[in-house]
């Protein structure tokens, strides 16, 4: 969320591909961005996003659809978000090409994906779950982005969870609340930023290649 706010400005056109229940769109809209969201799930995601937007008194445009076909004109958006979505789409390359098409020439893409290997799965093979069409490592993620027509400006990791960390965070949250738990997660993420192969997710900031 912090990075999404950092790379966008007031009056920017922002698209969230796989917007879910609209958390990013609502927060960005409050900062004056003009926000659009697309998601294939009507009942689970879009209707809930609409309810939340009305409750928060922000104006966001929502539509049902898939990443492989974005119903927008070319060169419209300043920023596109694709947060924990790329692993679900049927064709990553086509989705990225569509995102590239709707971005302006200097547009930015902020995209995150889960990793195949992290500290919790380091010593065993993990099959691809049926609801993921693909899981990524650093090399495959970067290659997918380049094949999709993007230049990677920066890549970070998030989600560093050594054994027993979940239990520790649960106890911390129960006794000390959200604020301290968030601080602990941020501290753990410092390790994920510098040790990408240990992160449970990768986040990349990309620029549209001409």
C-alpha positions in Angstrom: 0.0 0.0 0.0 2.8 2.4 0.9 4.5 1.8 -2.5 1.2 2.2 -4.4 0.8 5.6 -2.7 4.4 6.6 -3.3 4.4 5.9 -7.1 1.0 7.6 -7.8 -0.2 11.2 -7.4 -3.4 13.1 -7.1 -5.5 12.9 -10.3 -3.6 9.9 -11.6 -5.6 7.2 -13.3 -5.0 4.0 -11.4 -6.2 0.5 -12.4 -6.2 -2.5 -10.0 -6.3 -5.8 -12.0 -7.7 -8.4 -9.6 -9.0 -5.7 -7.3 -10.8 -8.0 -4.9 -12.8 -6.2 -2.2 -11.2 -2.8 -3.2 -8.8 -2.1 -0.3 -6.2 -0.5 -2.6 -8.7 1.4 -4.7 -10.5 2.9 -1.7 -7.2 4.1 0.0 -5.9 5.6 -3.2 -9.2 7.2 -4.1 -9.1 9.0 -0.7 -5.8 10.5 -1.8 -7.4 12.0 -5.0 -6.5 9.3 -7.5 -9.1 8.3 -10.1 -9.5 4.6 -9.5 -10.7 1.7 -11.6 -10.9 -2.0 -10.6 -11.5 -5.2 -12.5 -12.1 -8.7 -11.0 -13.7 -11.9 -12.3 -15.6 -12.5 -9.1 -18.9 -10.6 -8.7 -20.4 -11.8 -5.5 -17.2 -12.4 -3.5 -15.2 -9.3 -4.7 -17.0 -6.6 -6.7 -20.2 -6.3 -4.7 -18.2 -6.1 -1.5 -15.9 -3.5 -3.0 -18.9 -1.5 -4.0 -20.4 -1.6 -0.5 -17.0 -0.6 1.0 -16.7 2.3 -1.4 -20.2 3.6 -0.6 -19.4 3.3 3.1 -16.1 5.2 2.7 -17.8 7.8 0.4 -15.4 7.4 -2.4 -16.0 7.1 -6.1 -14.4 4.1 -7.8 -15.2 2.4 -11.1 -15.6 -1.4 -10.9 -16.2 -3.9 -13.6 -16.3 -7.7 -13.9 -13.7 -9.1 -16.3 -10.3 -10.9 -16.6 -6.7 -9.7 -17.0 -6.4 -11.2 -20.5 -9.0 -8.8 -21.8 -9.1 -5.3 -20.2 -12.1 -3.3 -21.4 -10.2 0.0 -21.5 -8.7 2.1 -24.3 -4.9 2.0 -24.8 -2.6 4.5 -23.0 -5.2 5.5 -20.3 -3.6 4.7 -16.9 -0.7 6.2 -15.1 -0.3 3.3 -12.7 -1.6 -0.3 -12.8 -1.6 -2.6 -9.7 -1.6 -6.4 -10.0 -1.3 -7.6 -6.4 -1.3 -11.4 -5.8 -3.2 -11.8 -9.1 -0.8 -12.9 -11.8 -0.6 -16.4 -10.4 -4.3 -16.9 -10.9 -4.7 -15.8 -14.5 -4.9 -18.2 -17.4 -2.1 -16.6 -19.4 0.4 -14.3 -17.7 2.0 -13.1 -20.9 -1.3 -11.9 -22.4 -2.3 -10.3 -19.1 0.9 -8.4 -18.9 0.6 -7.3 -22.6 -2.9 -6.0 -21.9 -1.6 -4.1 -18.8 1.2 -2.7 -21.0 -1.4 -1.6 -23.6 -3.6 0.3 -21.2 -0.6 2.1 -19.5 0.6 5.5 -20.6 4.1 5.6 -22.2 5.7 6.4 -18.8 3.3 4.3 -16.9 4.2 2.1 -13.9 3.2 -1.4 -12.9 3.3 -2.6 -9.3 3.0 -6.4 -9.3 3.4 -9.1 -6.6 3.4 -12.9 -6.8 3.9 -15.8 -4.3 7.2 -17.7 -4.5 7.8 -21.4 -5.0 10.5 -21.7 -2.3 10.7 -19.8 0.9 11.9 -20.4 4.4 8.8 -22.6 5.2 9.3 -24.9 2.1 13.0 -24.9 1.8 13.5 -28.6 2.3 10.6 -30.1 0.4 9.1 -29.9 -3.0 5.7 -28.1 -3.2 3.2 -28.9 -5.9 1.3 -26.1 -7.7 -2.1 -25.8 -6.0 -5.0 -26.2 -8.4 -6.1 -22.6 -7.9 -2.7 -21.3 -9.0 -1.8 -21.5 -12.7 1.8 -20.7 -11.9 4.2 -20.1 -8.9 7.3 -18.0 -9.3 10.9 -17.8 -8.3 13.0 -14.7 -8.8 14.3 -15.7 -12.3 10.9 -16.8 -13.7 9.2 -13.7 -12.3 11.7 -11.4 -13.9 11.5 -13.3 -17.3 7.7 -13.2 -17.3 7.7 -9.4 -16.8 10.3 -8.9 -19.5 8.4 -11.1 -21.9 5.3 -9.1 -21.1 7.0 -5.9 -22.3 8.3 -4.4 -19.0 11.6 -3.3 -17.5 12.0 -4.2 -13.8 13.0 -1.0 -11.9 13.1 -2.6 -8.4 12.3 -5.9 -6.8 11.7 -6.6 -3.1 10.6 -9.5 -1.0 7.9 -9.6 1.7 6.8 -12.2 4.1 9.8 -13.7 5.9 8.4 -16.3 8.3 10.9 -18.7 9.9 9.5 -21.7 11.8 7.2 -20.9 14.7 6.9 -17.2 13.6 3.1 -17.6 12.9 2.6 -18.8 16.5 4.7 -15.9 17.8 2.8 -13.3 15.8 -0.5 -14.8 16.9 0.4 -14.6 20.6 1.8 -11.1 20.1 -1.4 -10.0 18.4 -3.6 -11.5 21.1 -1.8 -9.9 24.0 -0.3 -6.7 22.5 -2.6 -5.8 19.6 -2.3 -4.9 15.9 0.2 -2.1 16.3 3.0 -4.1 17.8 2.3 -7.1 15.5 2.6 -4.9 12.5 5.9 -3.6 13.7 7.1 -7.2 14.0 6.0 -8.1 10.5 7.8 -4.9 9.2 11.0 -6.0 11.0 10.8 -9.5 9.5 10.3 -7.9 6.0 13.7 -6.3 6.3 15.1 -9.8 5.9 12.8 -10.5 3.0 14.0 -7.4 1.2 17.6 -8.4 1.3 17.2 -12.2 1.0 14.6 -12.5 -1.8 14.9 -16.3 -2.0 13.6 -16.5 1.6 10.5 -14.3 0.9 7.1 -15.8 0.6 6.2 -13.1 -2.0 8.0 -10.9 -4.5 7.0 -7.4 -5.4 8.3 -5.7 -8.5 8.0 -2.1 -9.7 8.1 -2.0 -13.5 8.1 0.5 -16.3 6.5 0.0 -19.6 9.0 -0.6 -22.4 8.3 1.1 -25.7 
